Amino acid sequence: MGTVYRNISLFKEQGIVKYVATVDGEERIDGRTDPHAHFVCNRCGRIYDVEDNEPTAAETALIGDGFNVESKSVTYYGVCDKCK
């Protein structure tokens, strides 16, 4: 298992995978590294990809104030449609 965790750590450093969330004490990672948000179900722990490519009001304000937003991480938490 040590080799697995070392490889995952290396993959994160190289940008091959990204951290998503910790669910039930376990770190969840995603091999999809393009910009998108996630939804984590608080009941079953499943993680869903969410298309979220439009800039938020906060991003627009930051850019307007001269900031350069290089990345963002958005994770929604709630109950999925299968657990309702």
Z-matrix of the N, CA and C atoms (Angstrom, degrees):
N
C 1 1.452
C 2 1.528 1 111.45
N 3 1.323 2 116.21 1 -30.48
C 4 1.461 3 119.30 2 179.13
C 5 1.516 4 111.79 3 -58.86
N 6 1.325 5 116.00 4 -40.24
C 7 1.466 6 120.48 5 179.35
C 8 1.527 7 110.57 6 -64.21
N 9 1.317 8 116.53 7 -40.25
C 10 1.462 9 120.70 8 179.29
C 11 1.528 10 109.76 9 -60.88
N 12 1.347 11 116.98 10 -49.12
C 13 1.460 12 120.71 11 -178.39
C 14 1.522 13 112.25 12 -65.43
N 15 1.325 14 117.19 13 -36.75
C 16 1.473 15 120.08 14 176.42
C 17 1.527 16 110.39 15 -64.72
N 18 1.321 17 116.96 16 -41.57
C 19 1.470 18 120.07 17 179.22
C 20 1.524 19 111.09 18 -66.56
N 21 1.329 20 117.68 19 -41.34
C 22 1.462 21 120.07 20 177.55
C 23 1.518 22 110.13 21 -61.77
N 24 1.329 23 117.18 22 -42.83
C 25 1.464 24 121.22 23 177.77
C 26 1.525 25 110.83 24 -60.86
N 27 1.309 26 116.86 25 -42.55
C 28 1.466 27 121.46 26 177.74
C 29 1.518 28 110.75 27 -64.50
N 30 1.326 29 117.39 28 -42.69
C 31 1.465 30 121.11 29 178.56
C 32 1.526 31 111.45 30 -61.70
N 33 1.339 32 116.99 31 -39.15
C 34 1.470 33 120.29 32 177.35
C 35 1.525 34 110.13 33 -63.95
N 36 1.330 35 117.21 34 -44.32
C 37 1.465 36 121.03 35 178.74
C 38 1.521 37 111.41 36 -60.55
N 39 1.320 38 117.24 37 -37.22
C 40 1.462 39 122.31 38 -178.37
C 41 1.528 40 112.73 39 -83.53
N 42 1.325 41 117.87 40 -6.52
C 43 1.453 42 120.91 41 179.91
C 44 1.511 43 114.35 42 79.18
N 45 1.324 44 117.29 43 16.45
C 46 1.460 45 121.43 44 179.67
C 47 1.524 46 110.33 45 -78.23
N 48 1.333 47 116.86 46 -32.82
C 49 1.457 48 123.36 47 175.42
C 50 1.523 49 108.55 48 -132.13
N 51 1.341 50 116.02 49 161.67
C 52 1.463 51 120.97 50 179.37
C 53 1.524 52 109.69 51 -129.41
N 54 1.327 53 115.55 52 146.08
C 55 1.462 54 121.45 53 173.85
C 56 1.519 55 108.62 54 -69.62
N 57 1.339 56 117.07 55 137.79
C 58 1.459 57 121.59 56 178.10
C 59 1.521 58 110.37 57 -110.22
N 60 1.334 59 116.52 58 -59.55
C 61 1.466 60 121.09 59 -175.56
C 62 1.520 61 109.15 60 -166.04
N 63 1.316 62 115.36 61 169.06
C 64 1.456 63 121.43 62 170.69
C 65 1.520 64 107.35 63 -108.04
N 66 1.332 65 116.25 64 122.23
C 67 1.468 66 122.32 65 -177.97
C 68 1.526 67 107.65 66 -122.84
N 69 1.324 68 116.04 67 122.57
C 70 1.468 69 121.56 68 -178.81
C 71 1.532 70 111.86 69 52.56
N 72 1.326 71 115.99 70 39.77
C 73 1.455 72 121.46 71 177.32
C 74 1.519 73 114.92 72 79.33
N 75 1.314 74 117.73 73 3.17
C 76 1.459 75 121.55 74 -179.48
C 77 1.520 76 110.20 75 -111.67
N 78 1.325 77 115.90 76 132.15
C 79 1.458 78 120.52 77 177.48
C 80 1.517 79 109.29 78 -73.46
N 81 1.314 80 116.50 79 131.40
C 82 1.466 81 121.63 80 177.37
C 83 1.516 82 108.48 81 -108.22
N 84 1.320 83 115.22 82 134.60
C 85 1.459 84 120.88 83 179.87
C 86 1.519 85 109.15 84 -122.65
N 87 1.333 86 115.24 85 164.19
C 88 1.459 87 121.33 86 -176.30
C 89 1.520 88 108.50 87 -131.92
N 90 1.311 89 116.48 88 129.96
C 91 1.450 90 121.34 89 175.92
C 92 1.517 91 112.69 90 -79.92
N 93 1.316 92 115.97 91 -10.91
C 94 1.469 93 120.47 92 176.90
C 95 1.527 94 107.30 93 -88.32
N 96 1.311 95 116.48 94 111.00
C 97 1.466 96 120.54 95 -172.11
C 98 1.527 97 114.03 96 -104.32
N 99 1.338 98 117.51 97 -0.36
C 100 1.463 99 118.63 98 176.49
C 101 1.532 100 108.60 99 -71.44
N 102 1.333 101 117.65 100 157.69
C 103 1.467 102 119.64 101 -177.47
C 104 1.531 103 112.58 102 -62.26
N 105 1.334 104 115.96 103 121.98
C 106 1.456 105 123.30 104 174.50
C 107 1.520 106 108.64 105 -165.81
N 108 1.315 107 115.77 106 159.32
C 109 1.461 108 121.96 107 179.95
C 110 1.527 109 109.38 108 -96.28
N 111 1.328 110 115.71 109 175.71
C 112 1.462 111 121.69 110 178.22
C 113 1.520 112 110.21 111 -134.33
N 114 1.337 113 114.83 112 153.96
C 115 1.458 114 122.66 113 171.46
C 116 1.520 115 106.73 114 -121.64
N 117 1.345 116 116.66 115 126.29
C 118 1.460 117 122.14 116 178.73
C 119 1.520 118 108.12 117 -109.75
N 120 1.333 119 116.67 118 123.45
C 121 1.462 120 120.83 119 178.19
C 122 1.529 121 109.07 120 -79.04
N 123 1.328 122 116.23 121 124.81
C 124 1.457 123 121.55 122 -179.20
C 125 1.530 124 113.02 123 -72.74
N 126 1.317 125 117.89 124 -12.76
C 127 1.471 126 120.51 125 179.63
C 128 1.526 127 112.19 126 -95.90
N 129 1.334 128 116.61 127 -56.62
C 130 1.471 129 119.37 128 -175.21
C 131 1.526 130 113.14 129 -94.85
N 132 1.335 131 117.50 130 -16.04
C 133 1.458 132 121.11 131 178.65
C 134 1.515 133 114.78 132 83.27
N 135 1.329 134 116.84 133 0.53
C 136 1.462 135 119.64 134 179.94
C 137 1.525 136 110.01 135 -67.48
N 138 1.321 137 116.02 136 146.71
C 139 1.460 138 122.18 137 179.09
C 140 1.521 139 108.41 138 -115.64
N 141 1.321 140 114.98 139 129.53
C 142 1.462 141 121.89 140 -179.54
C 143 1.519 142 109.55 141 -112.28
N 144 1.331 143 116.87 142 141.24
C 145 1.462 144 121.15 143 171.33
C 146 1.521 145 108.66 144 -76.35
N 147 1.327 146 116.98 145 139.90
C 148 1.454 147 123.41 146 179.24
C 149 1.523 148 108.38 147 -126.63
N 150 1.320 149 116.54 148 123.32
C 151 1.462 150 119.87 149 176.65
C 152 1.527 151 107.93 150 -71.85
N 153 1.309 152 116.36 151 122.18
C 154 1.464 153 121.86 152 -174.02
C 155 1.525 154 108.33 153 -149.49
N 156 1.318 155 116.96 154 69.61
C 157 1.455 156 120.37 155 -173.42
C 158 1.526 157 114.44 156 -99.77
N 159 1.316 158 118.02 157 -7.88
C 160 1.459 159 120.85 158 -179.74
C 161 1.528 160 109.67 159 -80.00
N 162 1.321 161 118.33 160 137.85
C 163 1.470 162 119.71 161 177.86
C 164 1.528 163 111.03 162 -65.90
N 165 1.332 164 115.65 163 140.57
C 166 1.460 165 120.68 164 177.54
C 167 1.521 166 109.61 165 -80.71
N 168 1.326 167 115.79 166 169.70
C 169 1.463 168 120.43 167 176.33
C 170 1.526 169 110.47 168 -60.16
N 171 1.334 170 116.40 169 -37.17
C 172 1.466 171 120.02 170 179.13
C 173 1.527 172 111.25 171 -64.37
N 174 1.325 173 116.94 172 -43.64
C 175 1.470 174 120.48 173 178.04
C 176 1.516 175 110.87 174 -62.61
N 177 1.320 176 116.84 175 -43.95
C 178 1.462 177 121.35 176 179.38
C 179 1.527 178 110.26 177 -60.40
N 180 1.337 179 116.41 178 -42.28
C 181 1.470 180 120.25 179 178.63
C 182 1.524 181 111.14 180 -65.36
N 183 1.317 182 117.22 181 -42.54
C 184 1.464 183 120.44 182 179.02
C 185 1.521 184 111.36 183 -61.30
N 186 1.316 185 115.84 184 -46.11
C 187 1.463 186 120.62 185 179.57
C 188 1.523 187 109.91 186 -62.73
N 189 1.336 188 116.35 187 -41.02
C 190 1.463 189 120.75 188 177.61
C 191 1.513 190 112.84 189 -62.75
N 192 1.339 191 116.79 190 -28.04
C 193 1.468 192 121.71 191 178.37
C 194 1.525 193 112.51 192 -88.75
N 195 1.339 194 116.54 193 5.40
C 196 1.456 195 120.28 194 175.55
C 197 1.516 196 115.69 195 95.57
N 198 1.320 197 117.64 196 4.62
C 199 1.460 198 120.24 197 178.49
C 200 1.522 199 109.91 198 -80.04
N 201 1.329 200 116.42 199 152.23
C 202 1.464 201 122.57 200 176.41
C 203 1.526 202 107.81 201 -110.33
N 204 1.322 203 117.78 202 102.95
C 205 1.459 204 121.78 203 179.61
C 206 1.523 205 108.07 204 -79.06
N 207 1.331 206 115.98 205 116.06
C 208 1.462 207 120.55 206 -177.73
C 209 1.522 208 112.64 207 -96.92
N 210 1.311 209 117.51 208 -26.32
C 211 1.459 210 120.65 209 177.40
C 212 1.529 211 108.93 210 -161.95
N 213 1.327 212 114.85 211 164.42
C 214 1.458 213 120.23 212 175.05
C 215 1.517 214 108.10 213 -147.09
N 216 1.318 215 115.24 214 158.66
C 217 1.451 216 121.34 215 178.20
C 218 1.522 217 107.61 216 -134.91
N 219 1.330 218 116.64 217 117.13
C 220 1.455 219 121.55 218 -179.11
C 221 1.522 220 108.02 219 -122.26
N 222 1.328 221 115.90 220 125.43
C 223 1.464 222 121.19 221 177.06
C 224 1.524 223 108.02 222 -132.02
N 225 1.332 224 115.18 223 123.66
C 226 1.450 225 122.17 224 176.27
C 227 1.530 226 108.54 225 -97.37
N 228 1.323 227 117.46 226 144.17
C 229 1.462 228 122.67 227 178.44
C 230 1.524 229 108.86 228 -123.50
N 231 1.310 230 117.11 229 139.71
C 232 1.453 231 121.03 230 179.39
C 233 1.509 232 109.93 231 175.79
N 234 1.329 233 117.30 232 -150.62
C 235 1.457 234 123.10 233 -179.38
C 236 1.522 235 108.32 234 -117.58
N 237 1.324 236 116.63 235 126.63
C 238 1.474 237 121.04 236 -177.58
C 239 1.526 238 111.27 237 -74.34
N 240 1.318 239 115.54 238 168.42
C 241 1.458 240 120.97 239 -177.56
C 242 1.527 241 112.45 240 -65.62
N 243 1.329 242 118.62 241 -24.89
C 244 1.467 243 121.94 242 179.81
C 245 1.533 244 111.56 243 -78.43
N 246 1.336 245 117.46 244 -22.39
C 247 1.470 246 121.59 245 -177.31
C 248 1.523 247 113.72 246 -100.16
N 249 1.338 248 118.13 247 -4.54
C 250 1.459 249 120.74 248 -179.19
C 251 1.507 250 111.69 249 -59.05
